[in-house]
Amino acid sequence: MKYYFAPMEGITGWVYRSAFHRYFGPADQYFTPFLSPGADRCFTSRELAQILPEHNQGMETVPQLMTRNSEDFIWAARELQQMGYNEVNLNLGCPSGTVTAKGKGSGFLADPEELDRFLDAAFRNLDMRISVKTRIGVESPEEFPRLLEIFNRYPICSLIIHPRIRKEFYKGKPHLEVFAQAVRESGNPLCYNGDLFTERDFADFREAFPKVDAVMLGRGLLMDPFLLGRLQERDHEAAKKEVLSRFLKELQEGYEETMSGDRNVLFKLKELWSYLILLFEDGEKYGKKIRKAQSLAEYSHWVESLLAEKSLRS
């Protein structure tokens, strides 16, 4: 089984990925938060930081691109190829309203004919691996057969399916019957993404889809970074709090080195704790204290108290 780490905008930047890889990895692939190439033909300094080879050493990193303009996609892919990347990922999954209003992310799925032309241009002009991360439609799961028909026309190296429609965001249950259709009919290798939070979730998935050999984990790894090691049958049981403490320290130091001002660092760290607090038994009281912290010193005090006084969930 291959395990991919999903891109989570605002959280899984290169500093986080590097620290996670050191303490909890390796994942088979790490996907960057999306880059948005435009007509100006340049990456922003923020985007460049995500893809610099020195920021991704020792990791199999896949840059994710989000655009509906094939020329912009082709330019960015070629630039990334020159930097040493042999695969790029097309984002057809982001459900954010600010993204879909521009017809990007999962909003691109509303125009299958244009998507077909986009993919045709990309595969005709690029000589590198192209993977696709997609939802199953915008308004209805019934949109998926048409989308799958289009995907099957192209040699997509990995079709990563999150079986929800755009308007569901992350609510409700994934449409596993639609993913089952993809398993039956896809001409491309599949990867499953969606609501794999525990070993039990993963076992149920393996029982339902024994032939699928790749999964993408996102929120599950943010809530429990030890999950990957358990799925890969690596022992992380000893000194788990110590490992977590070192990870958090390295993460904070990395943000302090790359961001300006304690307030920005503090905000970045708090974003992670909306997920990570779920790793602790009865930890919500401390979670609130961490989220309300007004300084890095106060933040560190409550994190240290949490680690000292609360147990990790079994």
GUVEX-620257 format. One record per atom (N, C-alpha, C): x, y, z; residue in three letters. Coordinates in steps of 0.1 Angstrom, whole numbers, plus 2048, in hexadecimal, padded with zeros to 3 digits. Example, Ala and Ser with C-alpha at 12.3 -4.5 7.8 and 13.67 -1.06 7.14 Angstrom:
REM GUVEX-620257
8847C784EAla/87B7D384EAla/8847DF84EAla/8807EA847Ser/8897F5847Ser/88180084FSer/
REM end
This chain:
REM GUVEX-620257
8087F4800Met/800800800Met/80980D800Met/8058167F8Lys/80C8237F7Lys/80482D7FFLys/80B836807Tyr/80584080FTyr/80984E80BTyr/800856807Tyr/803863802Tyr/7FD86D80DTyr/80587880FPhe/801882818Phe/7FA88D810Phe/7EE890813Ala/7E689A80CAla/7EA8A880FAla/7E98B1805Pro/7EC8BF807Pro/7E08C580FPro/7E48CD81AMet/7DA8D4822Met/7DE8E3822Met/7D78EB81BGlu/7DB8F9819Glu/7DC900827Glu/7E7907829Gly/7E990E835Gly/7F0906840Gly/7F18F983EIle/7F78F0849Ile/8038E8844Ile/8018E1839Thr/80C8D7835Thr/8168DE82CThr/81B8EA82FGly/8258F0828Gly/8328E882AGly/83D8ED824Trp/84A8E6824Trp/8508E4832Trp/84E8EE83AVal/8538ED848Val/84C8E184FVal/83F8E184ETyr/8378D6854Tyr/83B8C884ETyr/83C8C8841Arg/83F8BB83AArg/84C8B683EArg/8568BF83FSer/8648BB843Ser/8648B5851Ser/85D8BC85AAla/85D8B7868Ala/8558AA869Ala/84A8A9862Phe/84289D863Phe/84A89185DPhe/851893852His/85988984CHis/864884855His/86A88D85DArg/875889866Arg/870881871Arg/864884877Tyr/86087D883Tyr/855872881Tyr/84D873876Phe/84286A874Phe/843863866Phe/84B86785DGly/84B862850Gly/85385584FGly/855850843Pro/852857836Pro/844853831Pro/83D85D82BAla/83285A822Ala/838857814Ala/83185080CAsp/83684D7FFAsp/8378597F6Asp/82D8627F8Gln/82E86F7F1Gln/82787A7FAGln/82D8867F9Tyr/8288927FFTyr/82389C7F4Tyr/8178A07F5Phe/8128A97EBPhe/8128B77F1Phe/8178C17E9Thr/8178CF7EEThr/8098D57EEThr/8078DF7F6Pro/7FB8E77F4Pro/7FC8ED7E6Pro/7F08F07E0Phe/7F08F47D2Phe/7F89007CFPhe/7FE9007C3Leu/80490C7BDLeu/7FA9107B2Leu/7F991D7B0Ser/7F09237A7Ser/7F792A79CSer/7FC923791Pro/80392A787Pro/7FA93377FPro/7FF93F77BGly/7F7948773Gly/7FF94D767Gly/7F9957761Ala/7FF95D754Ala/80C964757Ala/80F968763Asp/81C96F766Asp/828966765Asp/825959764Arg/83094F762Arg/83B95076DArg/836950779Cys/84094F784Cys/839949791Cys/841943799Phe/83C93E7A6Phe/83E9497B0Phe/83594B7B9Thr/8379547C4Thr/84194F7CDThr/8479587D5Ser/8519547DFSer/84C94A7E8Ser/83F94B7ECArg/8399417F5Arg/8389337EEArg/8349337E1Glu/8339277DAGlu/8419217D8Glu/84A9297D5Leu/8589247D2Leu/85E91D7DFLeu/85A9237EAAla/85F91C7F7Ala/85A90E7F8Ala/84E90B7F3Gln/8498FE7F4Gln/8508F47EBGln/8568F87E0Ile/85B8EF7D6Ile/86A8EF7D5Ile/8718F87DCLeu/8808F87DBLeu/8858EA7DFLeu/88E8E47D7Pro/8938D77DAPro/8998D67E8Pro/89F8E07EDGlu/8A58DF7FAGlu/89B8DF805Glu/88F8E2802His/8848E280CHis/87C8D480BHis/8818CB802Asn/87A8BF801Asn/8838B3800Asn/88F8B5806Gln/8998AA806Gln/89589D80DGln/897892806Gly/89488580CGly/88588180BGly/87D88A805Met/86F887804Met/86B8867F5Met/86187D7F2Glu/85B87D7E5Glu/8508877E5Glu/8538937E0Thr/84989E7E0Thr/8438A07D2Thr/8368A27D2Val/82F8A47C6Val/8288B27C7Val/82D8BB7BEPro/8268C97BEPro/8188C87B8Pro/80F8CE7BFGln/8018CF7BAGln/7FE8DC7B3Gln/7F88DC7A8Leu/7F58E87A0Leu/7E68E979FLeu/7E18F67A0Met/7D38F879FMet/7D1904795Met/7CC90078AThr/7C990A77FThr/7BF903775Thr/7B890B76DArg/7B0906763Arg/7B590A755Arg/7C1910755Asn/7C7914749Asn/7D390B746Asn/7D190373BSer/7DB8F9737Ser/7E98FF735Ser/7EA90B72FGlu/7F791072CGlu/7FE914739Glu/7F7919743Asp/7FD91C750Asp/80190F757Asp/7F9904756Phe/7FD8F775CPhe/8098F2755Phe/80A8F2748Ile/8168ED741Ile/8228F5744Ile/821902745Trp/82D90A749Trp/832906757Trp/829905760Ala/82D90276EAla/8338F476FAla/82D8EA768Ala/8328DD768Ala/8408DC763Ala/8438E3758Arg/8508E3752Arg/85A8EA75CArg/8568F4762Glu/85F8FA76CGlu/8628F1777Glu/8588EA77CLeu/85A8E0787Leu/8638D4782Leu/8618D0775Gln/8698C5770Gln/8788C9770Gln/87B8D676CGln/8898DB76CGln/88E8DB77AGln/8868DC784Met/88B8DC792Met/88D8CE797Met/8898C478FGly/88C8B6793Gly/87F8AE796Gly/8748B4795Tyr/8678AD798Tyr/8638A578CTyr/85F89878EAsn/85A890783Asn/84B88E783Asn/84489478CGlu/83689378DGlu/82F8A0791Glu/8248A478CVal/81C8AF791Val/80E8A9792Val/8078B079BAsn/7F98AC79FAsn/7EF8B779BAsn/7E48B4795Leu/7DA8BE791Leu/7CF8BD79CLeu/7CC8C97A2Asn/7C28CA7ACAsn/7B58CC7A6Asn/7AC8C27A7Leu/79E8C37A3Leu/7958C07AFLeu/79B8C27BBGly/7938BF7C7Gly/7908CA7D1Gly/7978D57D0Cys/7958DF7DACys/7878E47D9Cys/77F8E47E5Pro/7718E97E4Pro/76F8F77E9Pro/77A8FE7ECSer/77890C7F1Ser/7719157E7Ser/76891D7EDGly/7609267E4Gly/7689307DCGly/7739357E2Thr/77B93F7DBThr/7829387D0Thr/78592B7D1Val/78B9247C6Val/7819207BBVal/77691A7BFThr/76D9157B5Thr/7669207AEThr/76592C7B4Ala/75F9377ADAla/76693B7A0Ala/7739377A0Lys/77C93A795Lys/77C92E78BLys/77492478EGly/774918786Gly/78190F788Gly/787911793Lys/793909796Lys/7908FE7A1Lys/79A8F67A4Gly/7978EB7ADGly/78C8E37A9Gly/7838DF7B2Ser/7778D77AFSer/76D8DF7A6Ser/76F8EC7A5Gly/7668F479CGly/7698F078EGly/7758EC78APhe/7788E877CPhe/7708DC778Phe/76B8D4781Leu/7638C877ELeu/7568CC778Leu/7518D8779Ala/7458DC774Ala/7458DE764Ala/7518DE75FAsp/7538DF750Asp/75B8D474AAsp/7558C8749Pro/75C8BC744Pro/7638BE737Pro/75D8C572EGlu/7638C7720Glu/7708CF721Glu/76F8DA729Glu/77C8E172AGlu/7868DA732Glu/7828D273CLeu/78C8C9743Leu/7928BF739Leu/78A8BA730Asp/7908B0726Asp/79A8B771EAsp/7978C3719Arg/7A18CB711Arg/7AE8CE719Arg/7AC8D1725Phe/7B78D472EPhe/7C18C872FPhe/7BB8BD732Leu/7C38B1734Leu/7C98AC727Leu/7C28AE71CAsp/7C88AB70FAsp/7D58B370CAsp/7D48C070FAla/7DF8C970DAla/7EB8C5716Ala/7E88C3723Ala/7F28BF72DAla/7FA8B3729Ala/7F28A8725Phe/7F989C722Phe/80089C715Phe/7FB8A470BArg/8028A56FEArg/80F8AD700Arg/8108B6709Asn/81C8BF70AAsn/8268BC715Asn/8228B371ELeu/82B8B0729Leu/8308A2728Leu/83D8A072CAsp/84389272DAsp/84688F73BAsp/83D891744Met/83F88D752Met/832887758Met/833882763Arg/82787B76AArg/81D88676EArg/81088476BIle/80688D770Ile/7FB885778Ile/7FA888784Ser/7EF88278CSer/7E488C78ESer/7D8888792Val/7CC890793Val/7C688D7A1Val/7C38977A8Lys/7BB8967B5Lys/7AD89C7B2Lys/7A38947B3Thr/7968997AFThr/78B8957B9Thr/78089D7B8Arg/7738997BEArg/76B8927B4Arg/75F88E7B7Ile/7578867AEIle/74D88F7A7Ile/74D89C7A9Gly/7438A57A3Gly/7428B27AAGly/7398BA7A6Val/7368C77ACVal/7298C67B4Val/71F8C27ADGlu/7118C27B3Glu/70C8B57B6Glu/7118AA7AFSer/70B89D7B0Ser/7158927ADSer/7158877B4Pro/71D87C7B0Pro/71B8767A2Pro/70F87979DGlu/70C87578FGlu/71587B785Glu/71C885788Glu/72588C77FGlu/73288377DGlu/73487A786Phe/741873785Phe/74386A779Phe/739862774Pro/73C85A768Pro/74286275DPro/73D86E75AArg/74287674FArg/75087A752Arg/75387E75ELeu/761881762Leu/76A876760Leu/76686A765Leu/76F85E764Leu/77185A755Leu/76785C74DGlu/76985A73FGlu/775863739Glu/77586F73EIle/77F878739Ile/78D87473FIle/78D87174CPhe/79A86D752Phe/7A086174BPhe/797858747Asn/79C84B741Asn/7A384E733Asn/7A185972DArg/7A885C721Arg/7B685F722Arg/7BB86172ETyr/7C9866730Tyr/7D185D739Tyr/7DE85D737Pro/7E6854740Pro/7EA85B74DPro/7E085D755Ile/7E2863763Ile/7E985976CIle/7F485D772Cys/7FC854779Cys/7F5850786Cys/7ED85878CSer/7E5855798Ser/7D985E798Ser/7CD858798Leu/7C185F799Leu/7BC85E7A8Leu/7BE8697AFIle/7BB86A7BDIle/7AD86F7BFIle/7A48667C4Ile/79686A7C5Ile/79186C7D3Ile/78C8787D6His/78587B7E2His/77687A7DFHis/76F86F7E2Pro/76286D7DDPro/7578757E5Pro/7598827E4Arg/74E88B7E8Arg/74C8957DCArg/74189C7DCIle/73F8A67D2Ile/7438B37D9Ile/7458BE7D0Arg/74A8CA7D5Arg/7428D07E0Arg/7348D07DFLys/72C8D77E8Lys/72B8D07F6Lys/7308C47F7Glu/7308BD804Glu/73C8C180CGlu/7468C7806Phe/7538CA80DPhe/7588BE814Phe/7588BD821Tyr/75D8B1828Tyr/7528AB831Tyr/7458AE82ELys/73A8AA836Lys/73489D830Lys/72D896839Gly/72788A834Gly/73187F832Gly/72C87482CLys/73586882ALys/73A86881BLys/746864819Pro/74A86380BPro/741859803Pro/74085C7F6His/7378537EEHis/7408477E9His/74083D7F1Leu/7498327EELeu/74482A7E2Leu/73782B7E0Glu/7328247D4Glu/73782A7C7Glu/73A8377C7Val/74083D7BCVal/74E83A7BAVal/7558397C5Phe/7638347C5Phe/7648267C0Phe/75A81E7C3Ala/75A8107BFAla/75880F7AFAla/7508197AAGln/74F81A79CGln/75D81D795Gln/76482679BAla/771829796Ala/77B81D797Ala/77A8157A1Val/7828097A2Val/77F7FF797Val/7727FE793Arg/76E7F5788Arg/7727FB77BArg/771808779Glu/77180D76BGlu/77E816768Glu/78581A772Ser/79182376FSer/79B81C767Ser/7A182375DGly/7AC81E756Gly/7B982275CGly/7B982A767Asn/7C582F76DAsn/7C682A77BAsn/7D3829781Pro/7D482678FPro/7CD82F798Pro/7C782A7A2Leu/7BE8317ABLeu/7C58337B9Leu/7C283E7BFCys/7C58417CDCys/7B98467D4Cys/7B68417E0Tyr/7AA8467E7Tyr/7AD8507F1Tyr/7A585A7F2Asn/7A68657FCAsn/799868803Asn/799868810Gly/78C86C817Gly/789865823Gly/78986B82FAsp/78486683BAsp/78B85A840Asp/79985983ELeu/7A184E844Leu/7A8854850Leu/7A285285BPhe/7A7859867Phe/7AD84F871Phe/7A9842870Thr/7AE83887AThr/7B282B873Thr/7B882287AGlu/7BC815875Glu/7AF80E871Glu/7A480F879Arg/798809876Arg/79280E869Arg/79381B866Asp/78E820859Asp/79681A84EAsp/7A3819850Phe/7AC813845Phe/7A9804843Phe/7A77FD84EAla/7A37EF84DAla/7967ED845Ala/78C7F5848Asp/77F7F4841Asp/7817F7832Asp/78A80182FPhe/78C805822Phe/7937F981APhe/79D7F3820Arg/7A47E881AArg/79B7DC817Arg/7927DA821Glu/7887CF81FGlu/77F7D2813Glu/77B7DE812Ala/7717E2807Ala/7787E37F9Ala/7857E77F9Phe/78C7EA7EDPhe/79A7E37EDPhe/79B7D67EDPro/7A87D07EFPro/7B27D27E3Pro/7AD7D67D8Lys/7B67D87CCLys/7BC7E67CBLys/7B77EF7D3Val/7BC7FD7D3Val/7C97FD7DCVal/7D48027D6Asp/7E08017DDAsp/7E680E7E1Asp/7DE8197E1Ala/7E38267E5Ala/7D882E7ECAla/7DB8347F7Val/7D283D7FEVal/7D984A801Val/7D1855801Met/7D6862805Met/7D0866812Met/7D886981CLeu/7D486D829Leu/7D787C82BLeu/7CD883831Gly/7CF891834Gly/7CB894842Gly/7BE897845Arg/7BA89A852Arg/7BE89085CArg/7BE883858Gly/7C1878861Gly/7CF879867Gly/7D987E85ELeu/7E7880863Leu/7E988C86BLeu/7E1896868Leu/7E18A2871Leu/7DC8A087FLeu/7D2897880Met/7CC89488DMet/7D588A894Met/7DB88188DAsp/7E3877893Asp/7EF87488AAsp/7FA87B88CPro/806879884Pro/80C86B885Pro/809864890Phe/80E857892Phe/80784C889Phe/7FC850883Leu/7F484787BLeu/7FB841870Leu/803849869Leu/80B84385DLeu/814838862Leu/81B83A86DGly/824830872Gly/81D823875Gly/81182487BArg/80981887EArg/805811872Arg/800818868Leu/7FC81285BLeu/80780B854Leu/813811855Gln/81F80B84FGln/826801858Gln/8207FE863Glu/8257F486DGlu/8337F8872Glu/835804875Arg/84180987BArg/83E80D889Arg/84680A893Asp/84480C8A1Asp/84781A8A5Asp/83C8218A9His/83E82E8AFHis/83882F8BDHis/8368238C3Glu/82F8238D0Glu/8388298DBGlu/8458278DAAla/84E82B8E5Ala/85083A8E4Ala/84F8418F0Ala/85284F8F1Ala/84A8588E7Ala/83D8558E6Lys/83585C8DCLys/83486B8DFLys/83386E8ECLys/83287C8F0Lys/83F8838EDLys/84A87C8F0Glu/8578828EDGlu/8598858DEGlu/85587C8D6Val/85687E8C7Val/84D88A8C3Val/84188A8C9Leu/8388958C5Leu/83D8A38CALeu/8438A38D6Ser/8498AF8DBSer/8548B48D2Ser/85D8AB8CEArg/8688AF8C5Arg/8638B48B7Arg/8598AE8B2Phe/8538B28A6Phe/84D8C08A7Phe/8468C38B2Leu/8408D08B3Leu/84A8DB8B5Leu/8558D78BCLys/8608E18BELys/8678E48B1Lys/8698DA8A9Glu/8708DC89CGlu/8668E4893Glu/8598E1893Leu/8508E988BLeu/8508F788FLeu/84F8FA89CGln/84F9088A0Gln/85C90F89CGln/86790989EGlu/87490F89AGlu/87491188BGlu/86F908883Gly/86F90A875Gly/866916871Gly/85B918877Tyr/852923874Tyr/859930879Tyr/860930884Glu/86693C889Glu/87194087FGlu/878937879Glu/88393A870Glu/87D93F862Glu/87193B85EThr/86C93E851Thr/861948851Thr/85C94C85CMet/85195585DMet/854962865Met/84E96D862Ser/851979869Ser/84797C874Ser/84C97D880Gly/84398188BGly/83D975893Gly/83D9768A0Asp/83896B8A8Asp/8299698A6Asp/8229738A3Arg/8139728A0Arg/811968895Arg/81896A88AAsn/81696187EAsn/81A953881Asn/825951889Val/82994488DVal/81E93D896Val/81994589FLeu/80F9408A8Leu/80293C8A1Leu/7FE944897Phe/7F294188FPhe/7F4933888Phe/800932882Lys/80392587BLys/803919884Lys/80891A890Leu/80890F899Leu/7FA90C89ELeu/7F29168A0Lys/7E49148A5Lys/7DC90C89ALys/7DF90F88DGlu/7D7908883Glu/7D88F9884Glu/7E48F4887Leu/7E68E6888Leu/7DF8E0894Leu/7DE8E889FTrp/7D88E28ABTrp/7C98E08AATrp/7C28E68A1Ser/7B48E389FSer/7B28D489BSer/7BD8CE895Tyr/7BD8C0892Tyr/7C48B889DTyr/7D08BC8A1Leu/7D88B48AALeu/7D38B28B8Leu/7CA8BB8BCIle/7C58B98CAIle/7BD8AC8CBIle/7B78A78C0Leu/7AF89B8C0Leu/7B888F8C3Leu/7C58908C3Leu/7CE8858C7Leu/7CE8828D6Leu/7C988C8DEPhe/7CA88B8ECPhe/7BC8878F2Phe/7BD87F8FDGlu/7B187C905Glu/7AD88890DGlu/7A188C90BAsp/79B897914Asp/7A48A3913Asp/7A98A7907Gly/7B28B2906Gly/7AC8BF902Gly/79F8C0900Glu/7998CC8FAGlu/79B8D8903Glu/79B8D7910Lys/79E8E2919Lys/7AC8E9915Lys/7B58E0913Tyr/7C38E590FTyr/7C38EB901Tyr/7BB8E48F8Gly/7B98E98EBGly/7B48F78EAGly/7AB8FB8F3Lys/7A69088F4Lys/7B09128F9Lys/7B890E902Lys/7C3916908Lys/7CD9198FDLys/7D090E8F5Ile/7DA9108EAIle/7D591A8E0Ile/7C89188DCArg/7C39218D2Arg/7C192F8D6Arg/7C09318E3Lys/7BF93F8E9Lys/7CC9468ECLys/7D793E8EBAla/7E49438EFAla/7E79508E7Ala/7EC95A8EEGln/7F09678E8Gln/7FE9698E5Gln/80795F8E9Ser/8159608E7Ser/81A9528E6Ser/8269518E0Leu/82D9448DELeu/83093E8ECLeu/8339468F6Ala/836941903Ala/82A93B909Ala/81F941908Glu/81293C90DGlu/80E92F906Glu/81092F8F8Tyr/80D9248F0Tyr/8169188F5Tyr/82391A8F7Ser/82C90F8FBSer/82890A909Ser/824913912His/82090E91FHis/81490591EHis/80A908916Trp/7FE8FF916Trp/8018F290ETrp/80A8F3904Val/80D8E68FDVal/8158DD906Val/81E8E390EGlu/8268DA917Glu/81D8D5922Glu/8138DC927Ser/80A8D8931Ser/8028CC92BSer/7FD8CE91FLeu/7F58C3919Leu/7FD8B6918Leu/8098B7913Leu/8128AB911Leu/8158A591FLeu/8168AD929Ala/8198A7936Ala/80D8A193DAla/8018A693BGlu/7F68A3943Glu/7EB89A93CGlu/7EB89992FLys/7E1892928Lys/7E7886920Lys/7DF87C920Ser/7E4870919Ser/7E087090ASer/7E886A902Leu/7E58688F4Leu/7DA85E8F2Leu/7D18608E8Arg/7C78568E6Arg/7CD8498E1Arg/7C783E8E6Ser/7CD8318E2Ser/7C882E8D4Ser/
REM end
